[in-house]
Amino acid sequence: MQILLAEDDDGVAAALVEVLYDHGHVTRRVRHGRDVLTYHRSADVLLLDLGLPDVDGLEVLRALRAVSDLCVVVLTARGDERSVVRGLRLGADDYLVKPVRLAELLARIDAVTRRAAARGERDRAARTVAVGDVEVDLAARRVTVAGAEVELTTKEFDVLAVLAARAGTAVSRQLLLDEVWGDAFHAVSRSLDVHLTQLRAKLRRPGLLTTIRGFGYRFGE
């Protein structure tokens, strides 16, 4: 398993990396919150300390949840009730207070990844999304309108797939940029605008792709 460890204490980080390695996990350790937003796509789990030197870990969690559903286990010395509640409400999958028993940490990592895998299986069960006479086959990467196949470029389909997988739900620009271009915080957002314009022209269904001012987009009603 690929684990991203955000921890600024060298001693704590070294001990965790060693234990995780002994249990078959490959760990990338970072010291700063900004690095979490750079490397999260290559990880299966994030172990997040809240006391990072550049930005509070809760703000890192808030920014991450705008673009990713990566499993997050908060691992911090901050054990007050307010921090625990905020962390869980901001989207942490689990919250552990240091010092933590290593066997418990490993068990919690296994638990959150099992839950994520179960969610993924449910998501993969719905591979074709239909809105009106528009059908998007996510597995086959095929789009039809009124039964006729529509040719899309790779990036056009990628953008449509992110929206179609969440049909009827508002999707932020940040999430689209992150999933299609790999980094919501450095991608050129103008590219997204161009691809959405091309998609609307090819699908020829006004109202199918709705712009939500100041937030993002929605596929279908």
C-alpha positions in Angstrom: 0.0 0.0 0.0 1.2 3.5 -0.8 1.0 5.8 2.3 1.6 9.5 2.4 2.8 10.7 5.8 2.6 14.4 6.6 4.7 14.8 9.8 7.2 17.5 10.6 8.8 15.7 13.5 11.8 13.8 12.1 11.9 11.3 15.0 8.2 10.4 14.8 8.3 10.2 11.0 11.3 7.9 11.0 9.7 5.5 13.5 6.4 5.4 11.5 8.2 4.9 8.2 10.1 2.0 9.7 7.0 0.3 11.2 5.0 0.8 8.0 7.8 -0.6 5.9 8.0 -3.7 8.1 4.3 -4.3 7.4 4.7 -4.0 3.7 3.7 -0.4 3.1 5.7 2.1 1.0 5.7 5.5 2.6 6.4 9.0 1.2 7.1 11.4 4.1 6.4 15.1 3.7 6.9 18.0 6.2 4.5 20.6 4.7 0.8 20.8 4.0 1.4 22.1 0.5 3.2 18.9 -0.3 0.1 16.9 0.6 -1.7 18.7 -2.2 1.1 17.9 -4.6 1.6 14.2 -3.9 -1.9 12.9 -2.7 -2.7 11.3 -6.1 0.0 8.7 -5.7 -1.2 7.5 -2.3 -3.8 5.1 -1.0 -3.9 6.6 2.5 -2.8 9.9 4.1 -1.6 10.0 7.7 -2.0 13.7 8.6 -0.5 15.5 11.5 -2.3 18.7 12.3 0.7 20.7 13.6 2.4 21.3 10.2 4.9 24.2 9.9 3.3 26.0 6.9 -0.4 25.5 7.3 -2.8 24.0 9.9 -3.6 20.4 9.1 -7.3 21.0 9.2 -6.9 23.5 6.4 -5.0 20.9 4.4 -7.8 18.5 5.0 -10.4 21.0 3.9 -8.5 21.7 0.7 -7.9 18.0 0.0 -11.5 17.1 0.4 -12.4 19.7 -2.3 -10.5 17.5 -4.8 -10.1 14.0 -3.5 -11.7 11.2 -1.5 -8.3 9.8 -0.5 -8.5 7.9 2.8 -7.3 10.2 5.6 -6.3 9.2 9.1 -5.5 12.2 11.3 -2.5 11.4 13.6 -1.9 14.2 15.9 -1.1 15.3 19.5 -4.2 17.6 19.3 -6.8 15.6 21.3 -9.3 18.3 22.4 -12.9 17.6 21.5 -13.2 20.6 19.2 -10.3 19.4 17.0 -11.6 15.9 16.8 -15.1 17.0 15.8 -13.7 19.4 13.2 -11.4 16.8 11.8 -14.2 14.3 11.3 -16.6 16.8 10.0 -14.1 18.0 7.5 -13.8 14.5 6.1 -11.2 12.6 8.0 -11.9 8.8 7.9 -10.4 8.3 11.4 -8.7 10.4 14.1 -6.0 9.1 16.4 -4.2 11.0 19.2 -0.5 10.6 19.8 1.1 8.7 21.3 -0.7 5.9 19.4 -0.2 2.2 19.7 1.3 1.0 16.5 -0.9 -2.1 16.3 -4.0 0.1 16.5 -2.7 2.4 13.8 -2.1 -0.5 11.5 -5.6 -1.8 12.2 -7.2 1.6 11.6 -5.4 1.9 8.3 -6.7 -1.5 7.2 -10.2 -0.6 8.3 -10.4 2.7 6.4 -8.9 1.1 3.2 -11.4 -1.8 3.4 -14.3 0.7 3.6 -12.9 2.6 0.7 -12.6 -0.5 -1.4 -16.2 -1.4 -0.7 -17.3 2.0 -1.8 -15.2 1.6 -5.0 -16.9 -1.7 -5.8 -20.3 -0.1 -5.5 -19.3 2.7 -7.7 -17.9 0.4 -10.4 -21.3 -1.4 -10.5 -22.8 1.7 -12.1 -20.7 1.9 -15.3 -23.3 3.5 -17.7 -24.9 6.8 -17.0 -27.9 7.9 -19.0 -29.5 11.4 -19.0 -32.3 11.7 -21.5 -31.0 10.3 -24.8 -27.3 10.8 -23.8 -25.5 7.7 -22.5 -22.0 7.6 -21.1 -20.4 4.2 -20.8 -17.6 4.8 -18.3 -15.9 1.4 -18.7 -15.9 1.4 -22.5 -15.2 5.2 -22.8 -18.1 5.5 -25.2 -20.7 8.2 -25.5 -23.9 8.1 -27.6 -26.6 10.7 -28.3 -29.9 9.4 -29.5 -28.1 6.2 -30.3 -25.4 7.7 -32.4 -21.8 7.5 -31.1 -20.1 10.8 -30.5 -16.3 11.0 -30.9 -14.5 12.7 -28.1 -10.9 13.4 -27.4 -9.3 11.7 -24.4 -9.4 14.8 -22.3 -13.0 15.6 -23.4 -14.1 12.2 -22.2 -12.1 12.4 -19.0 -13.9 15.7 -18.1 -17.3 14.2 -19.0 -16.6 11.0 -17.1 -15.9 12.9 -13.9 -19.2 14.8 -14.3 -21.2 11.8 -15.4 -20.0 9.6 -12.5 -21.6 12.3 -10.2 -24.6 12.9 -12.4 -27.1 15.4 -10.8 -24.4 16.6 -8.4 -22.5 19.8 -8.4 -18.8 19.2 -9.1 -16.2 21.8 -8.3 -13.7 23.2 -10.8 -11.0 22.1 -8.4 -12.1 18.5 -8.4 -12.3 18.4 -12.2 -8.9 19.9 -12.6 -7.4 17.5 -10.0 -8.9 14.4 -11.5 -8.3 15.2 -15.2 -5.1 17.2 -15.1 -3.6 15.7 -11.9 -3.3 18.8 -9.8 -6.0 21.3 -9.1 -3.6 23.8 -7.6 -1.3 24.1 -10.6 -3.4 23.1 -13.6 -4.3 25.7 -16.2 -8.0 26.2 -15.6 -8.4 27.8 -19.1 -7.9 24.3 -20.5 -11.0 23.1 -18.6 -13.1 25.9 -20.1 -12.0 25.0 -23.6 -12.9 21.3 -23.2 -16.3 22.1 -21.7 -17.1 24.4 -24.7 -16.1 21.6 -27.0 -18.2 19.0 -25.1 -21.3 21.2 -25.3 -20.9 21.6 -29.0 -20.5 17.9 -29.6 -23.3 16.7 -27.3 -25.7 19.2 -28.8 -28.0 19.1 -25.7 -28.6 22.6 -24.1 -28.8 22.3 -20.4 -27.0 19.0 -20.2 -23.9 20.6 -18.8 -24.8 23.3 -16.4 -22.4 26.0 -15.1 -22.8 26.7 -11.4 -21.4 30.2 -11.0 -18.5 30.5 -8.6 -18.3 26.8 -8.0 -18.3 24.4 -10.9 -20.6 22.3 -13.1 -23.3 19.7 -13.1 -24.2 16.9 -15.6 -27.9 16.4 -15.9 -30.6 17.6 -13.4 
